[in-house]
Amino acid sequence: MNQQFFLLDEEWSVVHLPERPNGFAIFIIGDRHHFVDSNSSFWIQNAGRYTFIEQFVRSGYTVFYSNLYGRHWGSPKATNLAKRLYHVVMKREILNEHVHLLLEGMGALSGLELMDQMGENIRSVAMLNPCLSLKEQLKHEQENKLFYKRMIKEVVEAYQWEEHIIEDGLAQLPDLKSHQSTIPVKIWISTDEQTYQSKKIARMFEESRKEYSPIQLTLHLNEKRFGIGSSILQFFSKNEKTL
């Protein structure tokens, strides 16, 4: 597989290039374990994720993503770098300017912001076990003091907040209802997913959009997760009729 690694704002990014490009691109924003370094990434090293990459590239898609400062929790800094990466890839490659987003876990937080800020450049959005609300996630983590303290530290660092004013910062974050994008969205959630309360929050997201742009929500058994790649490709393909 032809892949190119490069630095952008001192963060490693990678582009996976197909032998026979179809002209469309998939921008991946990964979960908390996601990383990219000078010659590898989580999506390369993890067998399940690499299966997705292989499927996408074999189908002609250009796939790209960035380290995005690690555990960024949807911070403005990470979202701004994501926008810069999009423009860099558009200049480097011959691609349709309307890209697909694939968001996993924590990556959904930045994805929601991208949908609001650059929706004219996003064709469709696929989500895997998404974290859709930082506020709700912090409430959930309070049940486990160890995880809660670690997450508070990560959020403070990502958002560059002082820990004693974190409540003020959280109060200013948008809620799900404020995201008014009409971009097609499909969400895949494992039936045993517990990290992000994905089923509960996704139902809230589904309810908030049902009047103006309904989303598709699919539950699947964990052992069926390796078959999701084909379903994602079908969803993306349905949203390529208008160039």
C-alpha positions in Angstrom: 0.0 0.0 0.0 1.3 3.4 -0.9 1.3 5.7 2.1 2.9 9.0 2.8 3.7 10.4 6.3 4.3 14.1 6.9 4.4 16.7 9.7 1.8 19.4 10.1 2.2 21.7 13.1 4.6 19.1 14.5 1.9 16.4 14.4 2.3 13.4 12.2 -0.3 12.8 9.5 -0.6 10.0 6.9 -2.3 9.6 3.5 -3.1 6.1 2.2 -3.2 6.2 -1.6 -5.1 3.7 -3.8 -3.7 2.2 -7.0 -6.9 3.1 -8.8 -8.3 6.3 -7.3 -12.1 6.8 -7.5 -11.6 10.6 -6.7 -13.2 10.5 -3.3 -11.5 10.7 0.1 -12.2 9.5 3.7 -11.0 11.6 6.6 -10.6 9.5 9.7 -10.7 11.0 13.2 -9.9 8.3 15.7 -10.6 7.4 19.3 -8.5 8.0 22.4 -6.0 5.2 21.4 -5.5 6.7 18.0 -2.0 7.8 17.1 0.2 8.6 14.1 4.0 8.7 14.2 6.7 9.0 11.6 6.1 5.6 10.0 3.1 3.9 11.5 -0.3 4.5 13.1 -3.0 2.9 15.3 -5.0 2.2 12.2 -2.0 0.4 10.6 -1.0 -1.6 13.7 -4.5 -2.7 14.8 -5.6 -5.6 12.7 -9.3 -4.7 12.7 -8.8 -1.1 11.8 -6.2 -2.0 9.1 -8.9 -4.2 7.5 -11.0 -1.1 7.1 -8.0 0.8 5.5 -7.4 -2.0 3.1 -11.1 -2.2 2.1 -11.3 1.6 1.6 -8.1 1.8 -0.4 -9.0 -1.2 -2.5 -12.3 0.4 -3.4 -10.3 3.5 -4.7 -10.6 5.9 -1.7 -7.8 8.1 -0.6 -7.7 7.9 3.2 -6.0 10.4 5.5 -5.8 11.3 9.2 -3.6 13.0 11.8 -2.3 12.4 15.3 -4.3 15.6 16.3 -2.4 16.1 19.5 -3.4 12.7 21.0 -6.3 12.7 23.4 -7.7 16.0 22.3 -11.4 15.5 23.3 -12.6 17.6 20.5 -10.6 20.7 21.5 -10.6 23.8 19.2 -6.9 23.3 18.6 -7.5 19.7 17.3 -10.4 20.9 15.2 -8.4 23.7 13.6 -5.6 21.2 12.8 -8.1 18.9 11.2 -9.3 21.7 9.0 -5.7 22.5 8.0 -5.1 18.9 7.2 -8.1 18.8 4.9 -6.8 21.8 2.9 -3.3 20.3 2.7 -4.6 17.0 1.3 -6.9 18.8 -1.1 -3.8 20.7 -2.5 -1.6 17.6 -2.7 -4.0 15.2 -4.3 -6.6 15.3 -7.1 -9.8 14.7 -5.2 -13.4 15.7 -5.0 -13.5 18.5 -2.4 -16.5 16.9 -0.6 -15.0 14.3 1.7 -16.5 11.5 3.9 -15.8 11.5 7.6 -15.2 8.4 9.6 -15.3 9.2 13.3 -14.6 6.7 16.1 -15.2 7.3 19.8 -13.7 10.6 21.0 -13.2 11.6 17.3 -16.9 12.3 17.0 -16.4 15.4 19.2 -14.2 17.1 16.6 -16.3 15.6 13.8 -19.4 17.5 15.1 -17.5 20.7 15.1 -16.2 20.1 11.5 -19.8 19.4 10.4 -20.8 22.8 11.7 -17.7 24.8 10.5 -17.0 23.2 7.1 -20.2 21.4 6.2 -19.9 22.5 2.6 -16.8 20.3 2.3 -18.3 17.2 4.0 -20.3 14.6 2.0 -21.3 12.2 4.6 -20.4 11.1 8.2 -20.0 7.5 9.5 -19.6 7.1 13.3 -18.3 4.1 15.3 -19.3 3.9 19.0 -19.1 7.7 19.1 -18.5 10.0 22.1 -21.1 12.7 21.3 -21.0 14.9 24.5 -17.9 15.8 26.5 -20.2 17.0 29.4 -22.1 13.7 29.5 -18.8 11.7 29.3 -17.3 13.5 32.3 -20.5 12.9 34.3 -20.2 9.2 33.4 -16.6 9.0 34.4 -17.3 10.4 37.8 -18.4 6.9 38.8 -14.7 5.8 38.6 -12.5 8.2 40.4 -9.3 7.0 38.8 -10.6 7.4 35.2 -12.3 10.7 36.1 -9.1 12.3 37.4 -7.2 11.1 34.3 -9.9 12.5 32.0 -10.0 15.8 33.8 -6.2 16.1 33.3 -6.5 15.2 29.6 -9.4 17.7 29.0 -7.6 20.5 30.9 -4.5 20.0 28.8 -6.4 19.7 25.5 -8.5 22.8 26.0 -5.7 24.7 27.8 -8.0 25.4 30.7 -7.1 26.0 34.3 -8.5 23.1 36.3 -10.4 25.3 38.8 -12.5 26.8 35.9 -13.2 23.6 34.1 -16.9 23.8 35.0 -17.1 27.3 33.3 -15.4 25.9 30.2 -17.8 23.0 30.0 -20.8 25.2 30.4 -19.8 27.1 27.3 -19.5 24.0 25.1 -22.4 23.4 22.6 -25.0 20.7 23.4 -26.2 18.2 20.8 -29.2 20.3 19.8 -27.0 23.2 18.8 -25.4 21.0 16.0 -27.8 21.8 13.2 -25.9 20.2 10.3 -28.0 18.3 7.6 -25.1 16.2 6.4 -26.1 12.5 6.1 -25.0 10.6 9.2 -25.0 6.9 10.0 -23.9 5.5 13.4 -22.7 2.0 14.2 -22.8 1.0 17.8 -21.7 -2.3 19.4 -24.3 -3.8 21.6 -21.7 -4.2 24.4 -20.3 -0.7 24.1 -20.0 1.0 27.6 -17.2 3.5 27.3 -19.2 6.4 25.9 -22.8 5.5 26.7 -23.0 5.6 22.9 -26.5 4.1 22.6 -28.0 6.6 25.1 -26.4 9.7 23.7 -26.9 8.6 20.0 -30.6 8.2 20.7 -30.6 11.8 22.0 -28.8 12.9 18.8 -31.2 10.9 16.7 -34.2 12.6 18.4 -32.6 16.1 18.0 -32.3 15.6 14.2 -35.4 13.7 13.3 -37.4 16.8 12.3 -34.9 18.2 9.8 -32.4 15.5 8.9 -32.9 12.0 10.3 -29.8 9.9 11.0 -29.4 6.2 10.6 -28.6 4.2 13.8 -27.4 0.6 13.7 -26.6 -1.8 16.6 -24.4 -4.7 15.9 -22.8 -7.6 17.9 -19.2 -7.1 18.7 -18.2 -10.2 16.8 -19.7 -8.7 13.7 -17.5 -5.6 13.8 -15.2 -6.7 11.0 -18.1 -6.7 8.6 -18.9 -3.0 9.2 -16.3 -1.9 6.6 -18.5 -3.0 3.7 -21.6 -1.3 5.3 -19.6 1.9 5.6 -18.6 1.7 1.9 -22.2 1.2 0.9 -23.3 4.3 3.0 -20.5 6.4 1.5 -21.3 5.3 -2.1 -25.0 6.2 -1.7 -23.9 9.8 -0.9 -21.7 10.1 -4.0 -24.4 10.6 -6.6 -24.1 14.3 -6.5 -20.5 15.4 -7.1 
